[in-house]
Amino acid sequence: MKLIVAVVQDEDADNLVDELVASQYRVTRISSTGSLLRTGNTSLLIGVEDSEVPRVLGIISQVCRRRTQVAVPYTPALEPGLLFLSDSFEVEVGGAVVFVLDVERFERL
């Protein structure tokens, strides 16, 4: 058995959860925040049999597409040593970061 941990942008999370549930996968959703853009992310925990990993990865890659957006930099309090970015910049967002972990034991209580 495997545990798939997929970190996706909030913009993609609802569609991804809908697709996974429609494909009969159980999903646990955890909210988080990205560090660079200070935007919302969602971490999904998906437990599957080893043979199902390619199918789940296929669903994730279909739903979570990379795209670019213009970012307005986060301005921290003006303290010595803090990064200050004065201009907007274009960044690539979307896609997914996926970890596939071995599960030693699984129980549904």
A tleap script that builds the chain and sets N, CA, C and O, in Angstrom:
source leaprc.protein.ff14SB
mol = sequence {
  NMET LYS LEU ILE VAL ALA VAL VAL GLN ASP
  GLU ASP ALA ASP ASN LEU VAL ASP GLU LEU
  VAL ALA SER GLN TYR ARG VAL THR ARG ILE
  SER SER THR GLY SER LEU LEU ARG THR GLY
  ASN THR SER LEU LEU ILE GLY VAL GLU ASP
  SER GLU VAL PRO ARG VAL LEU GLY ILE ILE
  SER GLN VAL CYS ARG ARG ARG THR GLN VAL
  ALA VAL PRO TYR THR PRO ALA LEU GLU PRO
  GLY LEU LEU PHE LEU SER ASP SER PHE GLU
  VAL GLU VAL GLY GLY ALA VAL VAL PHE VAL
  LEU ASP VAL GLU ARG PHE GLU ARG CLEU
}
set mol.1.N position { 0.841 -1.173 0.000 }
set mol.1.CA position { 0.000 0.000 0.000 }
set mol.1.C position { 0.889 1.240 0.000 }
set mol.1.O position { 2.002 1.222 0.526 }
set mol.2.N position { 0.378 2.320 -0.601 }
set mol.2.CA position { 1.123 3.578 -0.703 }
set mol.2.C position { 0.275 4.728 -0.160 }
set mol.2.O position { -0.955 4.687 -0.197 }
set mol.3.N position { 0.955 5.742 0.339 }
set mol.3.CA position { 0.320 6.997 0.711 }
set mol.3.C position { 0.845 8.043 -0.258 }
set mol.3.O position { 2.048 8.295 -0.326 }
set mol.4.N position { -0.068 8.649 -1.005 }
set mol.4.CA position { 0.293 9.723 -1.931 }
set mol.4.C position { -0.028 11.038 -1.245 }
set mol.4.O position { -1.162 11.267 -0.822 }
set mol.5.N position { 0.978 11.905 -1.136 }
set mol.5.CA position { 0.799 13.244 -0.592 }
set mol.5.C position { 0.983 14.200 -1.761 }
set mol.5.O position { 2.080 14.314 -2.308 }
set mol.6.N position { -0.090 14.887 -2.144 }
set mol.6.CA position { -0.035 15.821 -3.272 }
set mol.6.C position { -0.280 17.234 -2.764 }
set mol.6.O position { -1.321 17.509 -2.167 }
set mol.7.N position { 0.670 18.125 -2.999 }
set mol.7.CA position { 0.526 19.525 -2.620 }
set mol.7.C position { 0.156 20.286 -3.891 }
set mol.7.O position { 0.930 20.335 -4.847 }
set mol.8.N position { -1.038 20.877 -3.886 }
set mol.8.CA position { -1.555 21.559 -5.076 }
set mol.8.C position { -2.024 22.960 -4.704 }
set mol.8.O position { -2.270 23.253 -3.533 }
set mol.9.N position { -2.144 23.808 -5.692 }
set mol.9.CA position { -2.642 25.156 -5.479 }
set mol.9.C position { -4.139 25.084 -5.182 }
set mol.9.O position { -4.844 24.252 -5.753 }
set mol.10.N position { -4.630 25.953 -4.293 }
set mol.10.CA position { -6.053 25.955 -3.937 }
set mol.10.C position { -6.947 26.029 -5.170 }
set mol.10.O position { -8.027 25.439 -5.198 }
set mol.11.N position { -6.497 26.750 -6.177 }
set mol.11.CA position { -7.273 26.913 -7.410 }
set mol.11.C position { -7.564 25.566 -8.087 }
set mol.11.O position { -8.579 25.424 -8.768 }
set mol.12.N position { -6.685 24.588 -7.903 }
set mol.12.CA position { -6.856 23.270 -8.511 }
set mol.12.C position { -7.478 22.241 -7.570 }
set mol.12.O position { -7.933 21.190 -8.020 }
set mol.13.N position { -7.501 22.529 -6.286 }
set mol.13.CA position { -7.853 21.519 -5.284 }
set mol.13.C position { -9.273 20.984 -5.434 }
set mol.13.O position { -9.466 19.768 -5.400 }
set mol.14.N position { -10.266 21.845 -5.597 }
set mol.14.CA position { -11.654 21.368 -5.686 }
set mol.14.C position { -11.850 20.424 -6.864 }
set mol.14.O position { -12.460 19.364 -6.723 }
set mol.15.N position { -11.333 20.812 -8.027 }
set mol.15.CA position { -11.476 19.956 -9.210 }
set mol.15.C position { -10.755 18.621 -9.025 }
set mol.15.O position { -11.255 17.577 -9.443 }
set mol.16.N position { -9.577 18.660 -8.398 }
set mol.16.CA position { -8.830 17.428 -8.184 }
set mol.16.C position { -9.562 16.506 -7.212 }
set mol.16.O position { -9.670 15.306 -7.465 }
set mol.17.N position { -10.061 17.044 -6.113 }
set mol.17.CA position { -10.808 16.224 -5.159 }
set mol.17.C position { -12.047 15.625 -5.837 }
set mol.17.O position { -12.349 14.447 -5.643 }
set mol.18.N position { -12.757 16.423 -6.623 }
set mol.18.CA position { -13.941 15.915 -7.342 }
set mol.18.C position { -13.572 14.750 -8.255 }
set mol.18.O position { -14.271 13.738 -8.279 }
set mol.19.N position { -12.481 14.883 -9.007 }
set mol.19.CA position { -12.053 13.818 -9.921 }
set mol.19.C position { -11.633 12.554 -9.165 }
set mol.19.O position { -11.963 11.441 -9.574 }
set mol.20.N position { -10.919 12.731 -8.081 }
set mol.20.CA position { -10.477 11.575 -7.302 }
set mol.20.C position { -11.654 10.838 -6.673 }
set mol.20.O position { -11.707 9.609 -6.700 }
set mol.21.N position { -12.594 11.587 -6.107 }
set mol.21.CA position { -13.776 10.970 -5.494 }
set mol.21.C position { -14.625 10.286 -6.557 }
set mol.21.O position { -15.140 9.193 -6.323 }
set mol.22.N position { -14.778 10.908 -7.719 }
set mol.22.CA position { -15.537 10.289 -8.814 }
set mol.22.C position { -14.878 8.998 -9.283 }
set mol.22.O position { -15.552 8.115 -9.814 }
set mol.23.N position { -13.574 8.882 -9.092 }
set mol.23.CA position { -12.839 7.670 -9.469 }
set mol.23.C position { -12.736 6.684 -8.303 }
set mol.23.O position { -11.962 5.727 -8.351 }
set mol.24.N position { -13.526 6.931 -7.257 }
set mol.24.CA position { -13.634 6.028 -6.095 }
set mol.24.C position { -12.422 6.042 -5.162 }
set mol.24.O position { -12.169 5.053 -4.474 }
set mol.25.N position { -11.673 7.137 -5.126 }
set mol.25.CA position { -10.562 7.255 -4.185 }
set mol.25.C position { -11.005 8.096 -2.998 }
set mol.25.O position { -11.741 9.070 -3.155 }
set mol.26.N position { -10.554 7.716 -1.817 }
set mol.26.CA position { -10.802 8.504 -0.609 }
set mol.26.C position { -9.663 9.506 -0.461 }
set mol.26.O position { -8.501 9.182 -0.703 }
set mol.27.N position { -10.012 10.729 -0.059 }
set mol.27.CA position { -9.033 11.818 0.000 }
set mol.27.C position { -9.203 12.568 1.315 }
set mol.27.O position { -10.324 12.855 1.735 }
set mol.28.N position { -8.090 12.882 1.957 }
set mol.28.CA position { -8.101 13.779 3.113 }
set mol.28.C position { -7.426 15.064 2.682 }
set mol.28.O position { -6.341 15.051 2.101 }
set mol.29.N position { -8.089 16.184 2.978 }
set mol.29.CA position { -7.631 17.496 2.526 }
set mol.29.C position { -7.114 18.306 3.710 }
set mol.29.O position { -7.779 18.403 4.741 }
set mol.30.N position { -5.916 18.890 3.556 }
set mol.30.CA position { -5.313 19.716 4.598 }
set mol.30.C position { -4.911 21.048 3.957 }
set mol.30.O position { -4.225 21.065 2.935 }
set mol.31.N position { -5.333 22.155 4.553 }
set mol.31.CA position { -4.986 23.475 4.018 }
set mol.31.C position { -3.609 23.898 4.489 }
set mol.31.O position { -3.180 23.565 5.593 }
set mol.32.N position { -2.914 24.652 3.615 }
set mol.32.CA position { -1.592 25.165 3.954 }
set mol.32.C position { -1.359 26.459 3.178 }
set mol.32.O position { -2.209 26.883 2.395 }
set mol.33.N position { -0.223 27.070 3.397 }
set mol.33.CA position { 0.108 28.318 2.709 }
set mol.33.C position { 1.496 28.214 2.107 }
set mol.33.O position { 2.428 27.730 2.750 }
set mol.34.N position { 1.629 28.675 0.857 }
set mol.34.CA position { 2.931 28.668 0.194 }
set mol.34.C position { 3.824 29.760 0.747 }
set mol.34.O position { 3.334 30.753 1.284 }
set mol.35.N position { 5.127 29.585 0.620 }
set mol.35.CA position { 6.047 30.536 1.241 }
set mol.35.C position { 6.352 31.755 0.378 }
set mol.35.O position { 6.426 32.866 0.905 }
set mol.36.N position { 6.530 31.585 -0.917 }
set mol.36.CA position { 6.932 32.720 -1.752 }
set mol.36.C position { 5.786 33.694 -1.989 }
set mol.36.O position { 5.934 34.895 -1.762 }
set mol.37.N position { 4.649 33.188 -2.441 }
set mol.37.CA position { 3.546 34.074 -2.809 }
set mol.37.C position { 2.535 34.268 -1.682 }
set mol.37.O position { 1.615 35.077 -1.808 }
set mol.38.N position { 2.696 33.541 -0.597 }
set mol.38.CA position { 1.767 33.620 0.528 }
set mol.38.C position { 0.340 33.302 0.088 }
set mol.38.O position { -0.620 33.886 0.591 }
set mol.39.N position { 0.213 32.370 -0.855 }
set mol.39.CA position { -1.101 31.971 -1.342 }
set mol.39.C position { -1.457 30.595 -0.807 }
set mol.39.O position { -0.595 29.843 -0.355 }
set mol.40.N position { -2.737 30.283 -0.867 }
set mol.40.CA position { -3.208 29.021 -0.319 }
set mol.40.C position { -2.798 27.813 -1.144 }
set mol.40.O position { -2.819 27.839 -2.374 }
set mol.41.N position { -2.431 26.773 -0.447 }
set mol.41.CA position { -2.153 25.468 -1.033 }
set mol.41.C position { -3.037 24.455 -0.324 }
set mol.41.O position { -3.575 24.726 0.750 }
set mol.42.N position { -3.178 23.312 -0.919 }
set mol.42.CA position { -3.898 22.213 -0.300 }
set mol.42.C position { -3.027 20.975 -0.406 }
set mol.42.O position { -2.492 20.671 -1.472 }
set mol.43.N position { -2.888 20.263 0.702 }
set mol.43.CA position { -2.187 18.980 0.704 }
set mol.43.C position { -3.238 17.890 0.768 }
set mol.43.O position { -4.095 17.893 1.652 }
set mol.44.N position { -3.170 16.956 -0.172 }
set mol.44.CA position { -4.123 15.850 -0.218 }
set mol.44.C position { -3.415 14.565 0.172 }
set mol.44.O position { -2.325 14.275 -0.322 }
set mol.45.N position { -4.026 13.804 1.047 }
set mol.45.CA position { -3.524 12.504 1.457 }
set mol.45.C position { -4.419 11.451 0.825 }
set mol.45.O position { -5.631 11.452 1.039 }
set mol.46.N position { -3.822 10.548 0.044 }
set mol.46.CA position { -4.574 9.551 -0.704 }
set mol.46.C position { -3.914 8.200 -0.475 }
set mol.46.O position { -2.771 7.991 -0.881 }
set mol.47.N position { -4.617 7.292 0.166 }
set mol.47.CA position { -4.095 5.953 0.386 }
set mol.47.C position { -4.582 5.016 -0.708 }
set mol.47.O position { -5.786 4.913 -0.943 }
set mol.48.N position { -3.656 4.326 -1.386 }
set mol.48.CA position { -4.030 3.440 -2.497 }
set mol.48.C position { -3.158 2.189 -2.505 }
set mol.48.O position { -2.084 2.158 -1.905 }
set mol.49.N position { -3.637 1.172 -3.189 }
set mol.49.CA position { -2.822 -0.011 -3.434 }
set mol.49.C position { -1.717 0.358 -4.422 }
set mol.49.O position { -1.869 1.293 -5.208 }
set mol.50.N position { -0.621 -0.369 -4.380 }
set mol.50.CA position { 0.529 -0.065 -5.235 }
set mol.50.C position { 0.142 0.051 -6.713 }
set mol.50.O position { 0.636 0.927 -7.423 }
set mol.51.N position { -0.732 -0.824 -7.162 }
set mol.51.CA position { -1.112 -0.853 -8.579 }
set mol.51.C position { -1.931 0.366 -9.005 }
set mol.51.O position { -2.050 0.638 -10.200 }
set mol.52.N position { -2.497 1.106 -8.043 }
set mol.52.CA position { -3.326 2.274 -8.348 }
set mol.52.C position { -2.541 3.576 -8.447 }
set mol.52.O position { -3.083 4.593 -8.880 }
set mol.53.N position { -1.278 3.556 -8.052 }
set mol.53.CA position { -0.467 4.783 -8.042 }
set mol.53.C position { -0.415 5.444 -9.421 }
set mol.53.O position { -0.638 6.651 -9.504 }
set mol.54.N position { -0.133 4.719 -10.502 }
set mol.54.CA position { -0.090 5.392 -11.816 }
set mol.54.C position { -1.415 6.057 -12.200 }
set mol.54.O position { -1.421 7.132 -12.800 }
set mol.55.N position { -2.518 5.427 -11.858 }
set mol.55.CA position { -3.839 6.007 -12.196 }
set mol.55.C position { -4.056 7.315 -11.437 }
set mol.55.O position { -4.517 8.297 -12.019 }
set mol.56.N position { -3.729 7.336 -10.143 }
set mol.56.CA position { -3.887 8.555 -9.348 }
set mol.56.C position { -2.950 9.646 -9.855 }
set mol.56.O position { -3.358 10.802 -9.970 }
set mol.57.N position { -1.710 9.299 -10.157 }
set mol.57.CA position { -0.779 10.298 -10.694 }
set mol.57.C position { -1.273 10.859 -12.027 }
set mol.57.O position { -1.068 12.037 -12.319 }
set mol.58.N position { -1.920 10.022 -12.831 }
set mol.58.CA position { -2.497 10.485 -14.091 }
set mol.58.C position { -3.609 11.497 -13.873 }
set mol.58.O position { -3.696 12.494 -14.590 }
set mol.59.N position { -4.464 11.242 -12.881 }
set mol.59.CA position { -5.541 12.193 -12.559 }
set mol.59.C position { -4.956 13.510 -12.085 }
set mol.59.O position { -5.412 14.579 -12.491 }
set mol.60.N position { -3.947 13.437 -11.224 }
set mol.60.CA position { -3.316 14.664 -10.715 }
set mol.60.C position { -2.704 15.469 -11.861 }
set mol.60.O position { -2.872 16.687 -11.920 }
set mol.61.N position { -2.000 14.802 -12.763 }
set mol.61.CA position { -1.346 15.537 -13.862 }
set mol.61.C position { -2.355 16.115 -14.850 }
set mol.61.O position { -2.071 17.133 -15.482 }
set mol.62.N position { -3.518 15.499 -15.000 }
set mol.62.CA position { -4.552 16.043 -15.890 }
set mol.62.C position { -5.204 17.288 -15.303 }
set mol.62.O position { -5.501 18.236 -16.031 }
set mol.63.N position { -5.427 17.292 -13.999 }
set mol.63.CA position { -6.169 18.385 -13.361 }
set mol.63.C position { -5.267 19.553 -12.985 }
set mol.63.O position { -5.671 20.707 -13.122 }
set mol.64.N position { -4.077 19.283 -12.522 }
set mol.64.CA position { -3.187 20.324 -11.991 }
set mol.64.C position { -2.173 20.752 -13.039 }
set mol.64.O position { -1.091 20.173 -13.140 }
set mol.65.N position { -2.520 21.750 -13.807 }
set mol.65.CA position { -1.667 22.248 -14.888 }
set mol.65.C position { -0.853 23.446 -14.428 }
set mol.65.O position { -1.315 24.254 -13.623 }
set mol.66.N position { 0.360 23.550 -14.947 }
set mol.66.CA position { 1.203 24.708 -14.653 }
set mol.66.C position { 0.743 25.896 -15.492 }
set mol.66.O position { 0.286 25.736 -16.624 }
set mol.67.N position { 0.871 27.081 -14.922 }
set mol.67.CA position { 0.518 28.323 -15.614 }
set mol.67.C position { 1.335 29.453 -15.002 }
set mol.67.O position { 1.943 29.279 -13.946 }
set mol.68.N position { 1.354 30.602 -15.656 }
set mol.68.CA position { 2.089 31.739 -15.103 }
set mol.68.C position { 1.103 32.789 -14.616 }
set mol.68.O position { -0.015 32.898 -15.118 }
set mol.69.N position { 1.542 33.555 -13.630 }
set mol.69.CA position { 0.743 34.676 -13.151 }
set mol.69.C position { 1.676 35.771 -12.672 }
set mol.69.O position { 2.824 35.508 -12.315 }
set mol.70.N position { 1.186 36.984 -12.666 }
set mol.70.CA position { 1.969 38.110 -12.182 }
set mol.70.C position { 1.767 38.187 -10.682 }
set mol.70.O position { 0.637 38.180 -10.193 }
set mol.71.N position { 2.863 38.261 -9.963 }
set mol.71.CA position { 2.814 38.303 -8.504 }
set mol.71.C position { 3.211 39.680 -8.012 }
set mol.71.O position { 4.178 40.276 -8.486 }
set mol.72.N position { 2.451 40.167 -7.061 }
set mol.72.CA position { 2.808 41.394 -6.375 }
set mol.72.C position { 3.546 40.952 -5.119 }
set mol.72.O position { 2.977 40.241 -4.291 }
set mol.73.N position { 4.776 41.352 -4.966 }
set mol.73.CA position { 5.579 40.832 -3.857 }
set mol.73.C position { 5.006 41.177 -2.489 }
set mol.73.O position { 4.414 42.236 -2.282 }
set mol.74.N position { 5.200 40.261 -1.583 }
set mol.74.CA position { 4.853 40.457 -0.186 }
set mol.74.C position { 5.840 41.450 0.393 }
set mol.74.O position { 7.047 41.289 0.217 }
set mol.75.N position { 5.357 42.469 1.075 }
set mol.75.CA position { 6.241 43.471 1.659 }
set mol.75.C position { 6.293 43.259 3.161 }
set mol.75.O position { 5.348 43.608 3.870 }
set mol.76.N position { 7.374 42.696 3.649 }
set mol.76.CA position { 7.492 42.501 5.095 }
set mol.76.C position { 7.703 43.832 5.801 }
set mol.76.O position { 8.011 44.838 5.163 }
set mol.77.N position { 7.541 43.834 7.090 }
set mol.77.CA position { 7.852 45.033 7.868 }
set mol.77.C position { 9.309 45.404 7.579 }
set mol.77.O position { 10.170 44.532 7.460 }
set mol.78.N position { 9.562 46.651 7.473 }
set mol.78.CA position { 10.922 47.086 7.118 }
set mol.78.C position { 11.854 46.915 8.308 }
set mol.78.O position { 12.030 47.817 9.128 }
set mol.79.N position { 12.432 45.754 8.371 }
set mol.79.CA position { 13.397 45.445 9.420 }
set mol.79.C position { 14.701 45.064 8.750 }
set mol.79.O position { 14.683 44.553 7.630 }
set mol.80.N position { 15.817 45.293 9.388 }
set mol.80.CA position { 17.111 44.939 8.796 }
set mol.80.C position { 17.172 43.447 8.449 }
set mol.80.O position { 16.748 42.592 9.227 }
set mol.81.N position { 17.703 43.165 7.277 }
set mol.81.CA position { 17.915 41.777 6.877 }
set mol.81.C position { 16.746 41.121 6.176 }
set mol.81.O position { 16.882 39.990 5.710 }
set mol.82.N position { 15.594 41.785 6.080 }
set mol.82.CA position { 14.455 41.187 5.400 }
set mol.82.C position { 14.501 41.500 3.910 }
set mol.82.O position { 14.923 42.581 3.499 }
set mol.83.N position { 14.062 40.541 3.117 }
set mol.83.CA position { 14.042 40.693 1.669 }
set mol.83.C position { 12.969 41.695 1.275 }
set mol.83.O position { 11.838 41.618 1.756 }
set mol.84.N position { 13.314 42.625 0.412 }
set mol.84.CA position { 12.338 43.586 -0.091 }
set mol.84.C position { 12.342 43.518 -1.604 }
set mol.84.O position { 13.369 43.770 -2.235 }
set mol.85.N position { 11.203 43.180 -2.194 }
set mol.85.CA position { 11.058 43.125 -3.649 }
set mol.85.C position { 10.142 44.275 -4.058 }
set mol.85.O position { 8.993 44.342 -3.620 }
set mol.86.N position { 10.642 45.171 -4.886 }
set mol.86.CA position { 9.889 46.376 -5.186 }
set mol.86.C position { 8.975 46.260 -6.396 }
set mol.86.O position { 7.984 46.985 -6.477 }
set mol.87.N position { 9.275 45.368 -7.342 }
set mol.87.CA position { 8.493 45.286 -8.561 }
set mol.87.C position { 7.696 43.987 -8.623 }
set mol.87.O position { 8.054 42.990 -7.995 }
set mol.88.N position { 6.608 44.018 -9.392 }
set mol.88.CA position { 5.866 42.792 -9.650 }
set mol.88.C position { 6.721 41.888 -10.529 }
set mol.88.O position { 7.603 42.360 -11.246 }
set mol.89.N position { 6.454 40.589 -10.468 }
set mol.89.CA position { 7.220 39.660 -11.280 }
set mol.89.C position { 6.325 38.503 -11.675 }
set mol.89.O position { 5.309 38.240 -11.031 }
set mol.90.N position { 6.708 37.817 -12.730 }
set mol.90.CA position { 5.928 36.690 -13.241 }
set mol.90.C position { 6.489 35.392 -12.685 }
set mol.90.O position { 7.699 35.170 -12.696 }
set mol.91.N position { 5.596 34.536 -12.197 }
set mol.91.CA position { 6.018 33.248 -11.630 }
set mol.91.C position { 5.173 32.125 -12.227 }
set mol.91.O position { 4.054 32.344 -12.692 }
set mol.92.N position { 5.733 30.934 -12.202 }
set mol.92.CA position { 5.002 29.749 -12.648 }
set mol.92.C position { 4.302 29.155 -11.431 }
set mol.92.O position { 4.934 28.911 -10.403 }
set mol.93.N position { 2.989 28.920 -11.551 }
set mol.93.CA position { 2.205 28.354 -10.459 }
set mol.93.C position { 1.456 27.132 -10.966 }
set mol.93.O position { 1.492 26.815 -12.155 }
set mol.94.N position { 0.797 26.470 -10.075 }
set mol.94.CA position { 0.013 25.297 -10.461 }
set mol.94.C position { 0.869 24.058 -10.472 }
set mol.94.O position { 1.953 24.020 -9.891 }
set mol.95.N position { 0.364 23.048 -11.140 }
set mol.95.CA position { 1.054 21.773 -11.108 }
set mol.95.C position { 0.850 21.146 -9.741 }
set mol.95.O position { -0.083 21.498 -9.019 }
set mol.96.N position { 1.708 20.235 -9.398 }
set mol.96.CA position { 1.607 19.572 -8.100 }
set mol.96.C position { 2.990 19.077 -7.685 }
set mol.96.O position { 3.833 18.753 -8.522 }
set mol.97.N position { 3.195 19.031 -6.394 }
set mol.97.CA position { 4.357 18.364 -5.829 }
set mol.97.C position { 3.808 17.107 -5.172 }
set mol.97.O position { 2.932 17.182 -4.310 }
set mol.98.N position { 4.327 15.942 -5.586 }
set mol.98.CA position { 3.743 14.674 -5.152 }
set mol.98.C position { 4.821 13.802 -4.499 }
set mol.98.O position { 5.920 13.630 -5.027 }
set mol.99.N position { 4.466 13.267 -3.346 }
set mol.99.CA position { 5.316 12.310 -2.641 }
set mol.99.C position { 4.557 10.987 -2.589 }
set mol.99.O position { 3.368 10.971 -2.268 }
set mol.100.N position { 5.223 9.889 -2.900 }
set mol.100.CA position { 4.620 8.563 -2.801 }
set mol.100.C position { 5.411 7.794 -1.747 }
set mol.100.O position { 6.603 7.531 -1.913 }
set mol.101.N position { 4.725 7.438 -0.657 }
set mol.101.CA position { 5.372 6.825 0.492 }
set mol.101.C position { 4.859 5.407 0.710 }
set mol.101.O position { 3.682 5.124 0.488 }
set mol.102.N position { 5.740 4.526 1.142 }
set mol.102.CA position { 5.313 3.183 1.521 }
set mol.102.C position { 4.543 3.248 2.835 }
set mol.102.O position { 4.908 4.000 3.740 }
set mol.103.N position { 3.474 2.455 2.935 }
set mol.103.CA position { 2.685 2.369 4.148 }
set mol.103.C position { 2.944 1.002 4.785 }
set mol.103.O position { 2.692 -0.038 4.177 }
set mol.104.N position { 3.442 1.026 5.991 }
set mol.104.CA position { 3.736 -0.224 6.679 }
set mol.104.C position { 2.469 -0.870 7.222 }
set mol.104.O position { 2.340 -2.094 7.221 }
set mol.105.N position { 1.530 -0.038 7.690 }
set mol.105.CA position { 0.309 -0.575 8.278 }
set mol.105.C position { -0.830 0.403 8.042 }
set mol.105.O position { -0.646 1.616 8.143 }
set mol.106.N position { -2.011 -0.128 7.728 }
set mol.106.CA position { -3.195 0.692 7.516 }
set mol.106.C position { -4.364 0.064 8.251 }
set mol.106.O position { -4.594 -1.140 8.141 }
set mol.107.N position { -5.103 0.868 8.999 }
set mol.107.CA position { -6.313 0.394 9.669 }
set mol.107.C position { -7.384 1.465 9.557 }
set mol.107.O position { -7.093 2.654 9.692 }
set mol.108.N position { -8.600 1.058 9.315 }
set mol.108.CA position { -9.734 1.971 9.327 }
set mol.108.C position { -10.539 1.630 10.578 }
set mol.108.O position { -11.117 0.547 10.666 }
set mol.109.N position { -10.579 2.537 11.537 }
set mol.109.CA position { -11.237 2.275 12.812 }
set mol.109.C position { -12.567 2.997 12.913 }
set mol.109.O position { -13.254 2.884 13.928 }
savepdb mol mol.pdb
quit
